[in-house]
Amino acid sequence: MFKPVSLKPNFPKIEEKILKFWKKNKVFEKSVEQRPRDKEYVFYDGPPFVTGLPHYGTLLPSIVKDVVPRYFTMRGKRIPRVWGWDCHGLPIEEKTEKKLGLKNRRDIEKIGVKKFISECRDYVKETSAEWNWYIERIGRWVDMENAYRTMDLKFMESVIWAFKQVYDQGLIYQGLKTLLYCTRCGTPVSKFEIAMDDSYAMMKDPAVTIKFRIQNSEFRNTYILAWTTTPWTLPSNRALVVDENEIYVLVKVEGEEEPLILAKKRAKNCLSGKKFKIAEEFKGKKLLGLSYEPLYSFFPANKKDFKVYDYKGMVNMDEGTGVVHSAPGFGEIDTEMGKHYGLTLMFAVDDEGKFVDQVKNWAGVYVKDADEKIVEDLQKRSLLFKQEIISHRYPYCYRCETPLIYKTVKAWFVNIQKIKKEMLALNKDINWVPSHFKEGRFAYTIREAPDWCVSRTRYWATAMPIWRCQKCEELKVAGSIKEIEELSGEKVTDLHRTGVDHLSFKCEKCGGMMKRIPEVLDCWFESGSMPYAQRHYPFENKERFESTFPADFIVEYTGQIRAWFYYLHALSTILFNSPCFKNVVVTGVLAGTDGRKMSKSYGNYPNPKGVLKKYGADALRLYFMGSVIMLGQDMNITKGEAIEEQVKTVLLPLWNSYRFFVTFANLHQWNPSKDTSYHLSPITYHLLDRWILSRLNQFNQSFNKFMGAYQIPQATGLIRDFVDDLSRWYIRRSRERFTQGDKDALQTLYDVLVRFCLITAPIIPFITEEIYQNLEVQRCKPACRQGRGVKAQSVHLQNWPKVGKVDKKLLADMELIRKICGLGHAERKEAKIKVRQPLQLIKLKTKEPLQLNEQLLQLIKEELNVKSVKCGVRSGKSGEEIEVELDTKITPMLKAEGETREIVRQIQEARKKAGCKLDEKVVVELPTWPKEFEEDIKSKTLTRELRKGKTLKILISNG
């Protein structure tokens, strides 16, 4: 006997029970240990920051990281799963600064680097226990107790080993580059991080048009107009840029003593509201090489400064005057242009974003605060032609929310240009899902990538293992703790700044003192080193790592194409000349209910905890795994309706099918065959049994194909269709056989439910475990009690069921039958005749003769409640593939039979309300009934006697 199944399941409560069962019986651990060590499957799990709390954006990839390993475990793979924590970088530093009330780097230096790093370490130790609840509750199996941390000494040692390998290949250099820079944090910020976190805000800035006096005999007493939204860069102006192929004009403007030059296409816009006359037209090429008077002379100039140049991609005709002001050192393209023409590279701003002492008028003033002052100065000198305020998207620091500036900094870089060809070639070996990312966004990222800035002027990160001679500038790079100890003669127990900053040693070249440079490594270098650093390679686990590299699988959202995926690939190319992963799944971006980035302050997404407690993890897993976000498309999180839909369309129909089976199996005291073999041919010759078993084999085949190719949404989409076929066709059409205790029907449904649980367990692990425990473990309990049959303890300890034969003809025939029935139901609806009312005939007309056996025809009769089916061939070529015509004439006998069916339905409903047992016989009172069908009513409703009464009433009788 099976345990009775509740009519109204509480899926979240069931899942809580299953979680306790898994934990008590160490099912996760057993699922790993029972697989052979020589069949290890590896996936890389990008660790989350310890600072944040779980939300849908972190739960989504976590579910994928559970689904895929569960599937491949059932396919025979051994898959250890260890959690990781991202512990370094600005996020932790920013939280620590807030805790200590620090405002900038100067404050950190005041309290001391040692204290600050100690506080960062303490903060990281206080990770939220919330993570455990969420990760466990979504059903993800992962070892969180033995999690690695990027701050661990062993992890950091592997990171400096990787850096040394890159350096030894001649790919590390120190140089000047213009980068996005946070003046509060005092460090460069990666452009892709800003894009990844959508760290932009609408900002109002002054847009000014400035007059530059030309120093040339042909254009004597003439000004050229240039436009900028960053007045604070004007003291650093070193050139003006035009498009040599565009038409420029010399205009005389009312109110202006001297003529002005600007692009013809921009004249009407820039001079709007003013009367002007074009005195001359010429190509921009004519302006090249002209000299002009500098606005300011705070810094010395070279001979190439303060001239007009052309530079591809710098000038556009959509805004401004068609003349661009260039300040090399404060803009990527400005700096490129400056290097190209040999202009002075400007360092007018310090690390806090304040003007240096040379800028005497505004020394010590923060650059954005200086905008107004500079504009006012230019206005006094009659050099301000026009001033506006514009709103535009402006980047800000994704941690401290300070507006960023472009600033030239001295930093350390990995020369990506030298390895791009190899990176593109190795990308050919990676299976991208969806596939368009392979030669699309990822290949584009590689082709367009600048050199990688790997240094940060911060504190809480792996210290760069570079020592520089204070005398001859010689460099020494260490790649292990042992090497640092041998060089310095001191014990090393920490690779943060506090552990190595004080270490020094003599230069082998000149005898001078070598000291460590102050920078730390970019945290993305740590993330890119994660595959080997988590295993302390090459210092430990060398053979194991090398035998399982590259990884089988990796997953994250599209933002990581330019981030984690890219850095993993770059380092793997350099270190191993190999791709880092074989298969990569890319999800879309998950936004809030209003389309904006999910944020607590916006309140634009439902609480994940509330959703899990209301609908359960299986529903959330179905929702995510079957959605377009798994196809790399962006999606807004639902408010709950779409998640609830998974309960209604998948979980409840599956549960009701399971409950239906248990009810009738118990009623007829039926037990499953002890030698049940799920992969064998159908055990029965009944058409519906053969069909549902063949349909299950087809489902298994397709599901297996999609999962093996990491096509998770396609696999997930199959589940609803099969559950619908099982509940709304097989069970409904076989109902009478179950009520009669048909053993073939019971055995078939049992086999289907158990095999379905095995197939879908990776997607919906909770409900499949609950069903499996009752149906299959029940049968194996004696073996389990004797210490045998460990695999029988859980559906997740099973092997993948073998795929049986698929009867394609039977599936096609059944699809045709269901189509005919659908058309027949539509005919009934149009004629307003209920299905309970029998009809005499349905006529079918097709282009070709129908080859339907008697069992298939019988299905049509039963489904459409008709006495006979007449098949014919339609004349002519036009018309539908199948034409259906119902004989809607209702004879007295047909009417009586229809009334009988309605009475049977009413009695069954009354039995339910009265709480009658399925095998309980009753006496029924009712006003009237067709006498010719009295015995039929009694047999179908377990009625002992029908009595006359004013209303339908159930009288309990156990006689």
N, C-alpha and C positions, 0 to 999 in steps of 0.2 A: 504494500500500500504506500502511496505517495503522500507527503504532507499536504493538507488542504491548502488551497491558494486563495488569497483574499480577493474579493470582488473589487475593492477600491484600494489599489496599491499606493503606498506612500514611498515613492522612489528614493527621495533623500534619506529616509529612515532605513530603507533596505541597504543603501550604499554605506551608511554608517556601520551597519552590521557586517557587511562584507569587508570593510576596512579592518575591523577588529579581527575577523577570521584570517585575513591575509597576514596581519601582524603576529597573531598568536601562533600561526602555523609556519611562519617564515617562508611564505610562498614565493616572494620575490627572490630571496636568497636561493631557494631550491631551484627556481627557474634558471638561474645562472649556473649553479653548481652541477646540475644534471647534464649539462651540455659539455662536449669534449673540449679540452683546452686548445687543441690544434685547429678548432673551427671558430676562432674568435672573430667577432664582428665589431668594428670600431666606429663610433660616431663622436663628433666633437660638439661639446655643449658650451656655447658661449656663456660665460658666467655673468650673472647680473651684479650690479653695484650693491654693496651692502647698505647703501644709504636709502634706497627706495623701498616702497612696499609693492606687493604684487598688484597688477591690474590686468585688464584683458590683453594688453599688448605683450605682457610677459607670459600670461597663461596660454595664449595661442601657440607659440612655438613650443612651450612645455608639453602641450598635449601631443603635438607632432612627434616630439622626442620620446613620447611614451608609446604612441601608436606603432611607429616603425620598429622599435626594438621588440615590442611584443610579437609583432608579425614574424620578424626574422628569427626570434627565439623559437617559435613554433615550427619554423623551417629548419631547425637544427643548429642554429648558431649560438655561440656563447657570447653574451653581451653584458660585460660589467658596466655599471652606470654609476659614476661618482660625480657628485655635485661640486661646483666650484664657486668661489667668490672673487669678484673684482674689487680689490681693496685699495688701489692706488689712484692718484690723480686729483684733478681739481674738484670733483664732487665731494670727496672726503675733506680736502683742505678747506673748501668753502664752508662746510658744516662745522668744522673745527674752529674756523675764524669766527663764525657767529657765536659759537659756544663761549669763546674767550673774549668776545667783544672787540676783535681786531678789524681794522678797516682796510689795510693794505699790506704790501710786502714790508714796508718800513716798520710797521708795528710788529710783524713777525720777527724781523731782525732784532728789534728791541728786546723782546722776551727771550730770544735765543732760539736757534735752529733746533737744538737738542730738546728743549721743552716742547716746541711745536710738534716735532715728529713724535715725541712721546704721547702727546695729546691725540694726535691722529691715530696712533696705534691703539690707544684706549678706546677711541670712538668706534673703530672698526670691530672691536671685540663685542660691542653692544648691538650685535645684529638682531633684528626683530624676529621673535618667535612666530610672527604672523606668516612668514614664508612657509614654515613647516605645515601649518594648517592648510594653506591654499594648495601647495604642491601635493600633499597627501589627499586632499579632498577632491581634486580633479582626477585622481586615480593614477598619478604619475609614480612609477617605480624608479627611485633613485636613492643612492646612499648619501644622505646628508650628514650623517654623523662623522664620516671620514672625508669630508670635503677638503679639497685643496684650496689654498689662498694665494693670490699673486704676491702677497707680502711674505710668504714663507721663504726661509733662507734657501732651501733646495730649489724652489721655483725660480728665485732670483738668480741663483748660480747658473741655471740653464739659460737664462736670459742673457747674462753677460758672456756666456760661452757663444751664443748665437751672434752677439754683437762682434765678438772677436773674429768669428769666421767671416763675417761680412767685411770687416776691416782688412783682414788678411788678403781678401780678394781685390783690394784696392777700390772698394766701392763706398768708403766713408770719406767725406771731406768736410772741411769747415769753410763756410763762405757767407757772403752777404746776400740776403734776399728780402724782398718786400712781402710781408705776410700780414694777415689779419692779426691784430694785436689787442689784447685786453689791458687797458691802462691800470685797472684796479688789481688784477691778478699779476700784472707785470710779466706776461708771457705770451708767445704766439699761440694762436688758436687755429686749429685746422678748419679750412673752408668747408670740407665735407661734413664736419661735425655740426656746423651751423645749419647746413642744408638738411642733415639727418634729423635734427631736432626742430627744424623749421624755426630757428631762432632769429626771426625777423619781426619787426614791429613797424607800424606806420609812424614816421617821425617828421616833424616840421623843421625845415632847414632854410636858411637864407639862400636864395639863388640870385647871384649878383653878376652883372655884366660890367666889366672893367675896361677902361681905355688904356692902351699901351702905346706910347709915342714912338713912332718909327724914326730911326736915325738913318735916313737915306736921301740922297739928293732928288731922286725922282718923286718920292712921296714926302717931300719936306712939309713939316707942320701937319702931318696926317697921323691919325690914331687907328689902330687895329683893335676891334672889339673881341674880347674873349669872355666866356661864361663859365661859372663854377658854382657848385653847391657846397664847397668847403673853403670858405674865405681864409680859414686858419692856415691853409697850405700856401697862400699867396706870398708870405715872406720867404718861402722856399722855391718860388718860381725860377725856372732855369731855361724855359723855352716856350714857344707857341707852336701849335701844330695845325696845319691845314691839309686839305685833300687836294693834291696837285691837279687832279682831273676835274674838279668841280669848278663852276663859274663863281667868281667873287666880284663884288661891285664896290666902287668908290662912290659914296653917297654924301650929299650935303643935306644936313638935317637942320630944320628950323630950331633955333635956340643954341646950336653948337657952332662955335667959331671956326673950328677946324673940320675938314672932311673925315669921314670914318670908313673903314673897310670891314666887310663881313660877307658871308656867303649869300648869293642871290636868293637861294631857296628859303633862307631864314629872314630875309629883309622885312617882309610884311609883318611877320610875327614879332620880331625883335623891335621894330620901329612903330608898332601899332600905337595909334593915338598921337603920332607926330607926323608933320609934313616933311617929306624928303624927296630928293631928286637924284636919280642915278646919273652920275657924271661920266662914269667909265665902267666897262666890263672887261674882265680878263680871267684867264684860268689861274687856278691856285698856284700853278708852277711858277708864275711870275713873282710870287711872294717869297719863294724859297731863298734862304740865305740872308734875307733882310735882317738888320740889327734893330733892336729897340731899347729904350731906356728901361732899366730895371725898376720895379716898384720900390724895392728895398735893397740896401747894400750892407746887410748885417754880416754877410759872409763873403770871403774872397771868391772871385770868379775866374774861370779859365777862358781862353779865347773862343771856345765853342758855345759858351753860354749866351743867353739872351739873343737868340736868333730864331728865325721861322724855319720849321722843318715839316716834312711829310712823314707820316709813319702809319703803315697799314693797320686798319682796324681801330684806329684811335679816334677818328672823326666820323660823326654821323650827322645826317641832316634832319633828324627827328626832334632835336632839342638844341637850345643854346644858339650860338651865332655862326656855327660852322667853323669856329676857331677854338681850339682847346688849349687851356693853360696847363702846362706840364711841370710837375715838381718831383723829379726823380728822388725816390726814397719814400714817397707817400702815395703809392699806387703801383700795382703790379706792372701794368703796361707802361706807366710813366718811367718806372725803373728800367724796364727792358729797353725802352727807347733811349734813355739816358746812357745806358751801357753801349748801345749801338752807335751813338754819335759822340761818345766821350764827354758827356756833360758831367758837371759836378754832382756827386751823390750827396744829398742833404741829410744832416743829422741835427735838425733844429729842435727836436722834441726828445725829452728824456723818457726813462722807463715808466714814469707815472703819467705820461701824456702831457707834461708841462714844458713850456718853452725853456730852452737852455739860456744861459747868461748872455750869449752873443746876441740874442734877440732882445736888445736892450729895452725897447718900448714895452715889452710884455713878458719879460723874464719871470719864470715861476708861475705863469698863468696857465691854467688848464686849457687845452686847445679849443674845446667847444665853447668855453667861456670867453675866449678871445675873439670869436667870430664878430660879435657886435662892435668890439673896440676897433678891429681892423677895418671894418666897413666904414665906421665913423671917421677914421683917419683918412681913408681914401676919398671919402666925400668932401672933407675939408680941403683936400688937395685937388679937387675937381677931376678926379680920376674915376669916380663912380658914375656910370652912365645910367644904370637901372638896377632897382632892387625889388625882389619879390620874395614871397614865402611859398615854398612848395611842400607838399606831403609826398613822401616816398617810402618804399620798404627799405628798412635799414637794419643791418646785422647787429646783433648784440650778443654778449657772452651768455652762453646757454646755462651757466651756473650762477653768476652774480648779477646778470642782466645789465651790465655796463655796456653802453654803445661802443662798438669796436672801431678802430681806425686801421688804416694800412700804414705800416711802419717798416723801415728797413732795419733788420736785425742781423747780428752776427750769430750764426747757428751752425749746427752739425747736420749734414745731410747724407742720405743714401742715394747714390747715383742710379736712379731708376732708368735713365735714358739708355744706359749700357746693357740693360737686361730685358728691355721691352720685347725684343724679337723672340727671346726664349720664353717669356711669359705668355705671349700670344700663341706660340707653338704648343706649349703645354696645356693651354686652355682647350685645345682640340680634343684632349683625352678626357675631358670632364663632361658628365651627363648633367645638363641643366634642366630643371623642371620649374617653370615652363621653359621650353627650348629656346625661345627667342632672346632670352637674356644672354645666351652664350656668345653669339656674334653681335648682339645688340649692345646692351648697356655695359656688360662686363668688358667686352673687347674695346668698346669706346673709352671706358675708364682707364684701361691700360694704355691705349694709344695717346690719350690726352694728359696722362698723369705727369705732374711736375716731379722734380726730385723730392724725396721724402725728408721733411724736417724731423729729425728724431731726438732733438734736444729740447729741454724745457728749463727755463730759469726759475724752477720751483723747488719743492722740498720733499714731499711725500711720494716717492717713486724709487725705482732702482737707480742707484747712482751710476752715472756713465763711467765705465772702467778705464778712463783715459787719464794718464799722468803726463804733465808737460814740464820740461826742463825750464827752470826760471832763467837760465843763462843762454842756452843755445836753441831753445824752442823745440828740441827733439821730443817726440811723442812715444809713449809706451802704453800699449793696450793689454790689459790682463783678461784672461778668459776663464779663470777659475779661482776659487778661494785659495787653493794651494799655491797658485802662481803669485797671488797678492801677498800671501804670507812669506813666500820665499824672497820676494822683492823687498818687503818692508821689515821682515824679521819679527813681525808681531802676529798674534793670534787674531783671526777674523771671525766674528760671530754674527755680523750684521752687514748687509750690503746696502743699507740706506746711507744717507750722507753722514749721519752720526757715527756710523761704523767704519767709514773709510776716509772721511775728509782730513783727518789728522795724520794719516799714513803718508810718509814720504821716504825717498831713497835717492841714492846718487845716480846721476846720469852716466851710463856706460860710455857715452860719446865724449863728454867734456868734463865730467866730474862735478857738474853743477847739481843743485837740488831739484828733484822732480816732485811736483805737487799735483794733486788731483784737480782737474778742472771743476768748476762749481756746478755745472749743469747736471740734470737728471734725465733719464730716458723718457721719451714719449710713451705714454701707457699703451698706445697701439702697437708698440714694439713688443711689449709684454703679451698683448692679446694675440699678436701674430706668432709668438713663440709658444703659445699654450699647448700645442700637440705634444711637444717634447718636454716642455718645462713641467707639466703636471706629473710627468714620470721621472723627472730629474735626469733626463737623458743629456749627455752620454755617460754621466757618472754612475747611473744605475739603469737597470731595465733595458740595456742596450739591445740585446737580441730580441726581446719582446716587442720593443717599439719598432725596430726595423722590419720585423716580420709582419707587422700590422699597419704599415705605412705605405701608401696614403690611406686616409680614413675612408670607410665605405659610404658615409653619409654625413650631411650637415644641413642645417636649416636655420634661416633667419629671415627678416623682412627686407624689402627692397633697399632700404637705406644702407644695409650692410654690404651691398654690392661694391660700393665705393669705400667701405670701411673694413670690417673684419674679414670678409671673403678676400678682398684685395690684398690686405697685409699678410694674411696666411699664405696666399699664392706667391706674393713677392718674396717672402723669406724662404718658402719651400723651393722656389726656383733657384735662389742663390745657394742655399745650404745643401739641397739634395738633387737639384736638377730634375725635379719631379713635381707633378701637381700635388696639392695637399689633401685633396678629397676627390673621390670618384663620382659621387652623386650629390647634387646640391638642390634643395627645394627652396624656392624663394616665395614668400608670402607677400601679399600687398600690405599697404599701410592701413591700420585700423584706427579710424577716427571716432570721435564722439557722436552722439545721436544728432547733433546739429552740423556735422561735417567738419567741425574744428578739431584740433588736437585734443585728445582726452585730457581733461584737467579737473582736479577737485574744485578749483576756484570757479570753473564754468558750470560744474554740476551737470555735465553733459554725457554721463554714462551711468547705467544702473550699477549699484554696488555688487561686485562679483560675489561677495559672501552671501548677500541676500538672494541672488539668482541661484547659487549652488544649493542653498537651503530650501528654496521654493521648488525648483525644477529638477535639481540633481545634476551630477557631472555628466552622465550619459547623454542627457539632452544638450548640454553645452558642447560636448565633444561632437555630437552629430551636427549641430549647428555650424561649428567652425570647420570641421573636416569636409563638409559637403558644400561649403560656400565658395563664392568667387574669389575670396581672399587667398584661398589655396591655389588659385590659378595666377597669382601674382597681381591681381587687380585690387585696387583700394576699395574700402568698404566702411560704412558707418556701422557702429555697434547698434544692435536692436535694443529697444526698451524692454524687451521680454517676449513680445508676441511671437517672433520667429523661433525663439527657444521653446516656448510653450507648444508651438506647432510640431516640434520634434516629438514631444510627448504624445500629442494627439494622433499623429500620423504613423509613428513608428513604435514607440515604446508601449503604448496602451494596446494597439492591435496585436503586438507580439505577446504581451502579457495575457490578453484575453484568449489567444490561441493556446498558450501554455495552460491557462486555467481550464479551458474547455477540455483539453486532453486529460488533465489530472482528475477532473470531475467524473468523466466517463470511465477512465481507467479504474478509479476507485470504486465507482458504482458497480462495475462488472468484475471487480477483483482481478484485474488483468496485470500481469507482470511482464516486463520485457524479456525477450529471449536472451538467455545467458551467453549465447554464441553470436550475438549481433555483430556483424562486420559492415561498417558503414560504406565501404567501397564496393561491396558486392552488387550484382545485378538486382533489379527490383524483385521483392519477395512475393509479389502478387501479380495476378493478371488483370486486376481491375484497372480500367482505363485511367481513372483519376489518380490512383496510387502510382501507376507507371508515369503519369504526367508530372506529378509533383516531385517525384524522385529524379526524373530527368531534368526538370526545371531547377532542382537543387544542384545537380551536377553542373548545369550550365552556369548557375550563379557562382558556384565554387570556382569554376574555370575562369570566368571573367574577373571575379574579385581577385583571384590569385595573380592573374595577368597584370591588372592595374597596380596592385600593391607591389609586385615585384619590380614594376617600372616607376615606382614612387608617384603614381598618378592617384593620389589619395582621394580627391573629390569625386573622381570617376568611380572608384571603388565604393565610397560611401553612398553615392547616389543609387547604387544597385540595391541597397538594403531596403529602402522604402518600397521599391517595386516588388521585391520578393515577399515581404511581409504582407503587402496588399494581395498578391496572388494566393498566398497561403490562407489568409483569413477570409478574404471576400470571395474567393472562388473555390479553393479546395475544401476548406472546412464547411463552408455554406452549402456546397453541392453534395458533400458527404455526410451531412448532419444526421440523416436518418440511419445511416450505417453505424454511426457512433452511438446513437440512442439504443440501437439493438445489440451493441457490444461486439461488433464485427472485429475480429482479432487482426485481420489484415490491415484494416483502417487504423486501428490503434497502434500496431507495430510500425506502420508507415509514418504516422504523425510523430511517434516517439523518435524514430530515426531522423526525421527531418528536423525536429526541434533540437536534438543533441548535436547534429552536424552543423546546423545553422549557428548554434552557440560557439562551436569550435571556429567556424569561419569568421564570425563577426566579433569575437572576443577582443581583438586588438582595438577596435573602434569603440565598442560599448562593453567595457570589461565588467561592469557591475551587474547588469541585468542578466548577462550571459552566465556569470558565475552563480547567481541566485537560481536560475533555471537548471543549470548543470548540476548544482549541488543536490537538488531534489530529484532530478530524473536519473542521473548517472551515478553519482557518489552513493546514493541510496543502495544501488545494486552492488557496489563494491565494498560496502562497509566491513564485512567480515575480513576481507583481505587487509584493509587498512588497519583494523584492530590488531591483526597479527604481525604488523610491521611490514607488510608487503604492500605492493600497489601504491607507492608514493605518488606516482603520476596521477593516480585517480583522485587525489585529494582536491584538485582544482582544474578548472577548464584551461587555466593558463600554464599548466604543466604538461599539456598534451602536445603531440605532434600534429602537424597540419593534416587534415583528412585528405585521403587520396581522391582524385576526381574520377567518378564513374562514367559510364557511357552516356552520351547525350543523344536522345532520339529526336533528331531535328525535324523529322516528318510529323511526329506526334506534337511537338511544340508548335509547329506551323499550323497543324490542324486545329489545335486548341485555341490558337490566336484567332483563327478564322471563326471558330464557334463563338468566341467571346465578342467578336465584332458583330456577328449576326444577332447575337442576343442584345447587344447595345442598340442596334437599329430597331429591333423588336420592341424594346422598352421605350424607345422614342415614339414608336407608332402607338403604343398603349397610352403614353402620356398625352399625345395629340388627340387621341380618341377619348381621353378622360376615363379610361377603364383600368381599375386597379389590378395589380398582378395576381391578387388572390382570386380574382374572377377568372375561372377557366374559359378558354376559347377553343373553338373546334379545330382551326386550321391556320397554319402560317405557310405562305408561298414564298419560295426563294427562287430568284432568277439571276443567273450569272452568265458571263460570256462563254465559259467552258463548262462542261458537265461537272457537277460536284461529286467528288469521290469520298463520301462520308459513310463510315460504318454505322451499324445500329446503335452502338454505345454513344457515339458522337451525336447522332440524331436524338437519342434519348436525353442527352444533356440539354439540347435546345428545348425539347418538350418540357422538361422539369423547370428550367430557368424561366421560360416564358409562359409556363402553365397553359400549354396547348395540347390538344389530343393527337394531332398528327402534323407532319412536315411534308410538304410537297416541293420537290426540286425540279427546276426547269431551266432551259437555256433561253436567254434573251435574244430576240431577233434584232438585227441592226448593230451598228458599231457604237452608237452614242449611248449616253447614260452612265450610271455609276457601275462600279465593279460588281457590287451586290445590290439587288433590289429586294426589298422585303415588303410583303403585303399580308396583313392580318385579316382574317375573317372575323369581323366584329359582331356578327349576329349572335345573340345570346338566347338559347333555347331555355324552356322552363327547367330542364334537367341541369343545364350548365349553371343557371341562376341558383338552383338549390345547392349545387356543389360549391359555388362561390360563397354562399351564406354559411355553409359548413366550415369552410376555411376561416372565415371571419370569426365564427363562434369558437373554433379551436384556438385562435389567437387570443380571444378575450378570456377564455378559461385559463390558458397558460399564464397570462398576465395576472389574473386573479390568484392563481396558485402561488406565484412569486410574492404577491402582496400578503398572502396568508401565511407565508413562511413554510410552505409544504416542502418536504424532502422530494428528491427526484424520483424515488421509487415508492412514494407514498400514494396509496389509492384514496380517492375522495368521492363524495357524493356532491352533485352539482344541481342547484336550482336555477332555472332560467325560464323566461316567458314562453319561448317557442324554439323549435329546431326542426330541420328537415328529417322526417321520420325515416326516409330511405337511407339516410347517412348516419343514423344513430350509433350503430356499432363502430363506424369509422371514427366518430367523435370520441367515443368512450376509449377506444384503443390508443388514440393519439394523445389523450390527455390523462391517462391512467384514472379514468372515471369509472367507478363501480356502478353508479346509477345516475340517470338523469331524471330530475323531478320538475314538475311545473312550479313556477314561482313568479312573483311580480318582477323581481330583478335577478341578475346573475349573482349567485352566492355560492361560496365553497363551504361544504359541510365536511369536516374532517372525519374520516372513517378508516380505521386500520384493519377492518375485517377482511 
